[in-house]
Amino acid sequence: MNNFLSIDDVTNLEALVASARNFKQNPYAKKQQGEGKTLGLLFMNPSLRTRLSTQRAAYNLGMNVMVINVNQDSWQLEFEDGSVMDGSSVEHVKDAAAVFSQYCDIIGIRTFAGLVDRLVDYQEKVLHAFVKYAQVPIVSLESATLHPLQSLADVITIEETKTRSKPKVVLSWAPHPKALPQAVANSFLQWVSETDCDLMIAHPEGYNLSSDFCSGAAICHNQEEAFIDADFIYAKNWSSYEQYGKVLCTDPAWTINQEKMSLTNNGQFMHCLPLRRNVVATDEVVDHSLVLVQAKNRLFAAQAVLDQLLSTL
């Protein structure tokens, strides 16, 4: 593994999940692995679980950690090659990435979709600029289109809690008052489709995701029908992909409640957090869910990834 940007960088998912579960049993098993190494974390957007879990994962491996809130703690970055920098941007990513590479052995980047221009977001300009100009491995802490650390934690959670060898997993759209990216939904589909499961997507009309991520998944526009006999319900809001960034529906009938969960096969509710209670799902559902298990597994997902990258340095 040279970078960690998506599941395409993982050569053996089963082995990576096993590594994370081993770290969960013994977090300090490789506490000298990162001795003398430094992880740099660059945040262009807010973060709670990603920031804390990745820092703690690095500490468990003996690494030093430096954290920068880009555009707050540092200069505003320019990403266009050949640009005449006579505007608000002060430093080019070409220079910044090279400098970070001199100080850090691994760099983590977090950036969100702008939800204005689909082509721009799906080109992943920010993430790919750091990959291009940095001389050290890059870890995606969430990008415009994917959230691989979250998805690895989700796969770990399903693996350790499933009661059937081939569970039925439903990714369900849920209401939200703001337009949100497709990153978590895209990534979840990308990772879970590599496991042995029956995968279904439930969403209102107009919320189709990119076909690049939906291969092998059944699609249903009736939430209750989708929930029947499901083992896992993964809830997430996303804005429209086709009418890019638009909120086409806020129908509270899509809020997940206990009545809907009763249609499942004693199914377990999952969400990446943060979660707007009684909008996405009711208190009763959230309070008896796997959301905190997923959050804890974020730590060991990050630790397994950092461990693999350190082994290549």
C-alpha positions as CSV (number, residue, x, y, z in Angstrom):
1,M,0.0,0.0,0.0
2,N,1.6,3.3,-1.2
3,N,-1.4,5.5,-0.4
4,F,-4.8,5.0,1.2
5,L,-7.4,6.8,-0.9
6,S,-10.0,4.1,-1.6
7,I,-10.5,0.4,-1.5
8,D,-8.5,0.2,-4.8
9,D,-5.4,0.7,-2.6
10,V,-6.1,-2.4,-0.6
11,T,-4.6,-5.7,-1.9
12,N,-6.3,-7.9,0.8
13,L,-9.4,-6.6,2.5
14,E,-9.8,-9.7,4.7
15,A,-6.2,-9.3,6.0
16,L,-6.7,-5.5,6.7
17,V,-9.9,-6.2,8.6
18,A,-8.1,-9.0,10.6
19,S,-5.3,-6.5,11.4
20,A,-7.7,-4.0,12.7
21,R,-9.5,-6.6,14.9
22,N,-6.1,-7.7,16.2
23,F,-5.3,-4.1,17.2
24,K,-8.7,-3.9,18.9
25,Q,-7.6,-6.8,21.1
26,N,-4.1,-5.4,21.7
27,P,-3.8,-1.7,20.7
28,Y,-0.1,-1.5,21.7
29,A,1.1,-4.7,20.0
30,K,3.3,-2.6,17.7
31,K,4.0,0.5,19.8
32,Q,7.5,0.8,18.4
33,Q,6.3,0.5,14.7
34,G,6.1,4.3,14.3
35,E,8.9,5.3,16.6
36,G,10.7,8.3,15.1
37,K,8.0,8.8,12.5
38,T,5.5,11.7,12.2
39,L,2.0,11.8,10.9
40,G,0.8,15.2,9.6
41,L,-3.0,15.7,9.5
42,L,-4.4,18.5,7.3
43,F,-8.1,19.4,7.9
44,M,-9.9,21.6,5.4
45,N,-13.2,20.8,7.0
46,P,-14.6,20.0,10.5
47,S,-13.9,16.7,12.1
48,L,-14.4,14.9,15.4
49,R,-14.1,11.1,15.0
50,T,-11.6,11.2,12.2
51,R,-9.3,13.7,13.9
52,L,-9.4,11.9,17.3
53,S,-9.3,8.3,16.0
54,T,-6.4,8.9,13.6
55,Q,-4.3,10.8,16.2
56,R,-4.9,8.1,18.8
57,A,-4.1,5.4,16.2
58,A,-0.8,7.1,15.5
59,Y,0.0,7.3,19.2
60,N,-0.7,3.6,19.6
61,L,2.0,2.9,17.0
62,G,4.5,5.3,18.6
63,M,4.2,8.1,16.1
64,N,4.4,11.8,16.6
65,V,1.4,13.8,15.2
66,M,1.1,17.4,13.9
67,V,-2.3,18.8,13.0
68,I,-3.1,21.8,10.8
69,N,-6.4,23.4,10.1
70,V,-5.8,24.6,6.6
71,N,-6.8,28.2,5.8
72,Q,-7.0,28.9,9.6
73,D,-3.6,27.7,10.9
74,S,-1.9,28.0,7.5
75,W,-1.9,30.1,4.3
76,Q,-4.8,29.7,1.9
77,L,-3.7,27.2,-0.8
78,E,-3.8,27.5,-4.6
79,F,-4.5,24.2,-6.5
80,E,-4.4,25.4,-10.2
81,D,-1.2,24.7,-12.0
82,G,0.1,27.8,-13.8
83,S,-2.1,30.2,-12.0
84,V,-1.2,33.8,-11.5
85,M,-1.5,34.1,-7.8
86,D,-2.6,37.7,-7.4
87,G,-5.8,36.9,-5.5
88,S,-6.6,35.4,-2.1
89,S,-4.4,32.3,-2.3
90,V,-1.0,32.8,-0.8
91,E,0.8,29.4,-1.2
92,H,0.6,26.8,-4.0
93,V,-0.1,23.2,-3.1
94,K,3.1,22.3,-5.0
95,D,5.2,24.1,-2.4
96,A,3.1,23.2,0.6
97,A,3.0,19.5,-0.1
98,A,6.8,19.5,-0.6
99,V,7.3,21.2,2.7
100,F,4.9,18.9,4.6
101,S,6.8,15.9,3.1
102,Q,10.0,17.2,4.7
103,Y,8.4,17.3,8.1
104,C,6.1,14.3,8.0
105,D,6.4,10.6,7.0
106,I,2.7,10.2,6.3
107,I,0.1,12.9,5.5
108,G,-3.6,12.7,6.0
109,I,-5.9,15.0,4.1
110,R,-9.6,15.8,4.8
111,T,-11.6,17.8,2.3
112,F,-15.3,17.9,1.3
113,A,-17.3,18.3,-1.9
114,G,-18.3,21.8,-2.9
115,L,-21.6,20.4,-4.3
116,V,-21.6,23.1,-7.0
117,D,-19.8,21.4,-9.9
118,R,-20.0,17.6,-10.1
119,L,-17.1,17.3,-12.5
120,V,-14.8,19.3,-10.2
121,D,-15.8,17.3,-7.1
122,Y,-15.5,13.9,-8.7
123,Q,-12.0,14.8,-10.1
124,E,-10.8,15.0,-6.5
125,K,-8.6,18.0,-7.3
126,V,-7.4,18.6,-3.7
127,L,-6.6,15.0,-2.8
128,H,-4.9,14.3,-6.1
129,A,-2.8,17.5,-5.9
130,F,-1.3,16.3,-2.6
131,V,-0.7,12.8,-4.1
132,K,1.0,14.5,-7.1
133,Y,3.3,16.8,-5.2
134,A,4.0,15.1,-1.9
135,Q,6.9,12.6,-1.5
136,V,5.3,10.6,1.3
137,P,2.1,8.4,1.5
138,I,-1.2,10.1,1.5
139,V,-4.2,9.0,3.6
140,S,-7.7,10.2,2.7
141,L,-9.5,11.3,5.9
142,E,-12.5,11.9,3.7
143,S,-12.6,13.4,0.2
144,A,-15.1,15.0,-2.1
145,T,-16.4,11.5,-3.1
146,L,-15.2,8.9,-0.7
147,H,-14.6,8.2,3.0
148,P,-12.4,5.0,3.1
149,L,-11.5,5.1,6.8
150,Q,-15.2,5.2,7.7
151,S,-16.0,2.4,5.3
152,L,-13.2,0.2,6.6
153,A,-14.6,0.7,10.2
154,D,-18.1,-0.2,8.8
155,V,-16.9,-3.4,7.3
156,I,-15.1,-4.3,10.6
157,T,-18.3,-3.6,12.5
158,I,-20.4,-5.8,10.2
159,E,-17.9,-8.6,10.3
160,E,-17.8,-8.7,14.1
161,T,-21.5,-8.4,14.7
162,K,-23.2,-10.4,11.8
163,T,-25.3,-13.4,12.7
164,R,-25.5,-14.8,9.2
165,S,-22.6,-15.7,7.0
166,K,-24.2,-13.7,4.1
167,P,-26.2,-10.8,5.7
168,K,-28.6,-8.5,4.0
169,V,-27.2,-5.0,4.1
170,V,-29.4,-2.0,3.3
171,L,-28.0,1.5,2.6
172,S,-31.0,3.8,3.3
173,W,-31.3,7.4,2.4
174,A,-32.7,9.5,5.3
175,P,-33.8,13.1,5.6
176,H,-31.5,16.0,6.4
177,P,-32.1,19.8,6.3
178,K,-28.8,20.5,4.4
179,A,-27.3,19.3,1.2
180,L,-24.7,16.6,2.0
181,P,-22.1,15.0,-0.3
182,Q,-22.4,11.4,-1.6
183,A,-18.9,10.5,-0.1
184,V,-20.0,8.2,2.7
185,A,-22.7,6.4,0.7
186,N,-20.3,5.9,-2.3
187,S,-17.6,4.6,-0.1
188,F,-19.8,2.3,1.9
189,L,-21.1,0.7,-1.3
190,Q,-17.6,0.4,-2.7
191,W,-16.3,-1.5,0.4
192,V,-19.3,-3.6,1.4
193,S,-19.7,-4.8,-2.2
194,E,-16.3,-6.5,-1.7
195,T,-17.8,-8.6,1.1
196,D,-20.2,-11.6,1.0
197,C,-23.6,-9.9,1.5
198,D,-26.9,-9.1,-0.2
199,L,-26.7,-5.4,-0.8
200,M,-29.7,-3.1,-1.3
201,I,-30.0,0.7,-1.7
202,A,-33.2,2.4,-0.6
203,H,-33.8,6.0,-1.6
204,P,-36.5,8.3,-3.0
205,E,-36.8,9.0,-6.7
206,G,-34.1,11.4,-7.9
207,Y,-31.4,10.2,-5.5
208,N,-29.6,7.7,-7.6
209,L,-25.9,7.5,-6.8
210,S,-23.2,7.2,-9.5
211,S,-23.4,3.9,-11.3
212,D,-19.7,3.5,-10.5
213,F,-20.5,2.6,-7.0
214,C,-23.8,0.7,-7.3
215,S,-22.7,-2.4,-9.2
216,G,-24.3,-5.5,-7.8
217,A,-26.7,-3.7,-5.5
218,A,-30.5,-3.9,-5.8
219,I,-32.3,-0.5,-5.7
220,C,-35.6,0.1,-4.0
221,H,-37.7,3.2,-3.7
222,N,-39.9,1.8,-0.9
223,Q,-38.0,2.0,2.4
224,E,-40.3,-0.5,4.3
225,E,-40.0,-3.0,1.5
226,A,-36.2,-2.7,1.5
227,F,-36.0,-3.3,5.3
228,I,-37.7,-6.7,5.2
229,D,-35.4,-9.4,6.5
230,A,-32.4,-7.0,6.6
231,D,-29.5,-7.7,9.1
232,F,-28.0,-4.2,8.9
233,I,-29.6,-0.8,8.1
234,Y,-27.0,1.8,7.3
235,A,-28.6,5.2,7.2
236,K,-27.1,8.2,5.4
237,N,-28.4,11.3,3.7
238,W,-26.9,12.5,0.4
239,S,-27.9,15.2,-2.0
240,S,-28.9,14.5,-5.6
241,Y,-26.1,13.2,-7.9
242,E,-28.0,13.8,-11.1
243,Q,-29.3,17.3,-10.1
244,Y,-26.0,17.8,-8.5
245,G,-26.0,19.0,-4.9
246,K,-29.8,19.7,-4.8
247,V,-32.1,18.7,-2.0
248,L,-35.1,17.2,-3.8
249,C,-36.8,15.7,-0.7
250,T,-37.0,16.2,3.0
251,D,-39.9,13.8,3.5
252,P,-40.0,12.9,7.3
253,A,-41.7,9.6,6.2
254,W,-38.1,8.4,5.5
255,T,-37.0,9.0,9.1
256,I,-36.0,5.6,10.5
257,N,-38.1,4.5,13.5
258,Q,-38.5,1.4,15.6
259,E,-41.6,0.3,13.6
260,K,-39.5,0.1,10.5
261,M,-36.6,-1.6,12.3
262,S,-39.2,-4.3,13.4
263,L,-39.5,-5.3,9.7
264,T,-35.8,-6.5,9.8
265,N,-34.2,-9.7,10.8
266,N,-33.4,-8.3,14.3
267,G,-31.4,-5.8,12.2
268,Q,-28.9,-3.5,13.6
269,F,-28.8,0.2,12.8
270,M,-25.6,1.9,11.6
271,H,-24.6,5.5,10.9
272,C,-21.2,7.2,10.6
273,L,-22.1,10.1,12.9
274,P,-22.7,13.0,13.5
275,L,-26.4,12.2,13.3
276,R,-29.4,14.5,13.6
277,R,-31.6,12.7,16.0
278,N,-35.3,12.4,15.2
279,V,-34.6,13.6,11.7
280,V,-32.4,10.8,10.3
281,A,-33.5,8.3,13.0
282,T,-35.5,8.4,16.2
283,D,-33.8,8.4,19.6
284,E,-35.0,4.9,20.3
285,V,-33.3,3.6,17.2
286,V,-30.1,5.4,17.8
287,D,-29.8,4.5,21.4
288,H,-30.0,0.8,20.6
289,S,-27.6,0.9,17.6
290,L,-24.1,0.2,16.5
291,V,-23.1,3.8,16.1
292,L,-20.7,3.8,19.0
293,V,-19.2,0.5,18.0
294,Q,-18.5,2.0,14.6
295,A,-16.9,5.0,16.2
296,K,-14.6,2.9,18.3
297,N,-13.7,0.8,15.2
298,R,-12.6,4.0,13.5
299,L,-9.5,4.0,15.8
300,F,-8.5,0.4,14.8
301,A,-9.3,1.0,11.1
302,A,-6.9,3.9,11.1
303,Q,-4.3,1.9,13.1
304,A,-4.4,-1.0,10.6
305,V,-3.9,1.5,7.7
306,L,-1.1,3.4,9.3
307,D,0.6,0.1,10.3
308,Q,0.6,-1.0,6.6
309,L,1.9,2.3,5.4
310,L,4.7,2.4,8.0
311,S,5.8,-1.1,6.9
312,T,6.6,0.3,3.4
313,L,8.8,3.3,4.7
